Amino acid sequence: MENDLSVTDDFVLTHTMLRIKDPVRSLKFYTEVLGFRLVTQLDFAEARFSLYFMQPRGHSDPADGSVAQSFDRAGLLELTHNWGSENDDSEMHSGNSEPKGFGHICIAVPDIAAACARFEGLGVRFQKRLGEGGMKEIAFILDPDGYWIEVVQPSLMEGLVGPYRV
């Protein structure tokens, strides 16, 4: 049987999901620190969970808030809240602690030094500051649940990773 990959031409990676403990705290972070906007909120009362689909504010084609579009467009972040988890002592597993798994999401900014200075001024926690470690041109910040968010300036990436291109 021949594997015809053309049948996948219309497949779209629509979103990445992060489980969150406190939607108020997380929505504040993603909207006020990273400039995302809430596209769609879905509350599943019987199952006791909510989904929050977030989109970068600067996206050239704003989502219209429809459920279909939330599951059809590229580049969304889905924050999933299991009701009541904000009141327990458990911590989210970011994947960067043992056992390792999921690593991080990444945002691109036009001026990484300015973005990091803004994050610093807002009291955002850093996992890795600009200028630290082996890859000095990138930073990692932490969201309220400890998920790593890589911060890059695309114009600097060729110099950083270009020599490793195969």
C-alpha positions as CSV (number, residue, x, y, z in Angstrom):
1,M,0.0,0.0,0.0
2,E,1.4,3.4,-1.0
3,N,1.4,6.1,1.6
4,D,0.0,9.2,-0.2
5,L,0.9,12.1,2.1
6,S,-1.1,14.5,-0.1
7,V,-4.2,13.5,2.0
8,T,-2.6,15.4,4.9
9,D,-2.2,18.7,3.0
10,D,-5.1,20.2,4.9
11,F,-4.1,19.0,8.4
12,V,-3.6,21.9,10.8
13,L,-1.8,21.9,14.2
14,T,-4.4,24.0,16.0
15,H,-3.4,24.4,19.6
16,T,-1.3,23.3,22.5
17,M,-3.0,22.5,25.8
18,L,-1.6,23.4,29.2
19,R,-3.4,22.4,32.4
20,I,-3.8,25.3,34.8
21,K,-4.8,25.5,38.5
22,D,-6.3,28.9,38.7
23,P,-7.9,30.5,35.6
24,V,-8.1,34.0,37.1
25,R,-4.3,34.0,37.7
26,S,-3.5,32.3,34.4
27,L,-5.8,34.4,32.3
28,K,-4.3,37.6,33.9
29,F,-0.8,36.4,33.0
30,Y,-1.5,35.4,29.4
31,T,-3.5,38.6,28.7
32,E,-1.6,41.2,30.7
33,V,1.9,39.9,30.4
34,L,2.0,38.2,27.0
35,G,-0.7,40.1,25.3
36,F,-2.9,37.2,24.4
37,R,-6.7,37.5,24.1
38,L,-9.3,35.1,25.1
39,V,-10.9,33.7,21.9
40,T,-13.3,31.1,23.3
41,Q,-14.3,29.9,26.8
42,L,-16.1,26.5,27.1
43,D,-17.4,25.4,30.5
44,F,-18.3,21.7,30.9
45,A,-20.3,21.8,34.1
46,E,-21.1,18.1,34.2
47,A,-17.4,17.2,33.8
48,R,-16.3,20.1,36.0
49,F,-13.7,21.6,33.7
50,S,-13.2,24.7,31.5
51,L,-11.3,25.4,28.3
52,Y,-9.8,28.8,27.5
53,F,-8.6,29.2,24.0
54,M,-6.0,32.1,23.8
55,Q,-4.6,33.8,20.7
56,P,-1.7,36.2,20.5
57,R,-3.2,39.8,20.3
58,G,-1.0,40.7,17.3
59,H,-2.3,37.8,15.2
60,S,-3.2,39.2,11.7
61,D,-6.4,37.2,11.5
62,P,-8.3,37.5,14.8
63,A,-10.4,34.6,15.7
64,D,-14.2,35.2,15.8
65,G,-14.8,33.2,19.0
66,S,-16.7,30.4,17.3
67,V,-16.2,26.9,18.6
68,A,-15.4,25.7,15.0
69,Q,-12.7,28.3,14.6
70,S,-11.2,27.4,18.0
71,F,-10.6,23.9,16.7
72,D,-9.7,24.9,13.1
73,R,-7.1,27.6,13.3
74,A,-3.4,27.4,13.9
75,G,-1.5,28.9,16.8
76,L,-3.9,28.9,19.7
77,L,-3.1,28.0,23.3
78,E,-5.7,26.0,25.2
79,L,-5.6,26.5,29.0
80,T,-7.6,23.7,30.7
81,H,-8.8,24.1,34.2
82,N,-10.2,21.2,36.2
83,W,-12.6,22.9,38.7
84,G,-11.5,22.8,42.3
85,S,-7.8,22.3,41.5
86,E,-7.1,25.9,42.6
87,N,-7.9,24.8,46.1
88,D,-5.7,21.8,46.4
89,D,-2.0,21.6,47.2
90,S,-0.9,19.8,44.1
91,E,1.5,21.4,41.6
92,M,1.3,21.2,37.9
93,H,4.0,19.1,36.2
94,S,5.7,21.3,33.6
95,G,7.6,18.4,32.0
96,N,10.9,20.0,32.8
97,S,11.2,18.2,36.1
98,E,11.6,14.5,36.6
99,P,10.3,12.6,34.8
100,K,10.9,14.9,31.9
101,G,8.3,15.2,29.2
102,F,6.7,18.3,27.6
103,G,9.2,21.1,27.5
104,H,7.9,24.6,26.7
105,I,6.0,26.9,24.4
106,C,7.7,29.7,22.6
107,I,6.8,33.3,21.8
108,A,8.6,35.5,19.4
109,V,9.1,39.2,20.2
110,P,10.6,42.0,18.1
111,D,13.0,43.2,20.8
112,I,14.0,40.5,23.3
113,A,15.9,42.9,25.6
114,A,12.9,45.2,25.9
115,A,10.5,42.3,26.4
116,C,12.7,40.9,29.2
117,A,12.9,44.3,30.8
118,R,9.1,44.5,30.7
119,F,8.8,41.0,32.2
120,E,11.2,42.0,35.0
121,G,9.2,45.1,35.7
122,L,6.0,43.1,35.9
123,G,7.6,40.7,38.4
124,V,7.5,37.7,36.0
125,R,9.7,34.7,37.2
126,F,12.6,33.8,35.0
127,Q,13.9,30.2,34.4
128,K,16.8,31.6,32.3
129,R,17.5,35.2,31.8
130,L,18.8,36.8,28.6
131,G,22.6,36.5,28.5
132,E,22.7,33.4,30.8
133,G,23.8,29.9,29.8
134,G,25.0,28.6,26.5
135,M,22.3,30.2,24.4
136,K,22.6,33.8,25.5
137,E,20.2,35.2,22.9
138,I,17.1,33.5,24.4
139,A,15.3,33.7,27.7
140,F,12.8,31.5,29.5
141,I,10.0,32.9,31.7
142,L,7.6,30.9,33.9
143,D,3.8,31.2,33.8
144,P,1.9,31.0,37.1
145,D,1.9,27.2,37.1
146,G,5.6,26.9,36.3
147,Y,5.3,26.2,32.6
148,W,8.4,27.3,30.7
149,I,7.9,29.9,28.0
150,E,10.8,30.4,25.7
151,V,11.2,34.0,24.5
152,V,13.0,34.6,21.2
153,Q,13.8,37.4,18.8
154,P,13.6,35.9,15.3
155,S,16.2,38.2,13.8
156,L,18.8,36.7,16.3
157,M,18.0,33.1,15.7
158,E,20.0,32.5,12.4
159,G,23.2,33.4,14.3
160,L,22.3,31.1,17.1
161,V,21.1,28.0,15.4
162,G,22.1,28.5,11.7
163,P,25.4,26.7,12.1
164,Y,23.5,23.6,13.3
165,R,21.2,23.4,10.3
166,V,21.4,20.1,8.5
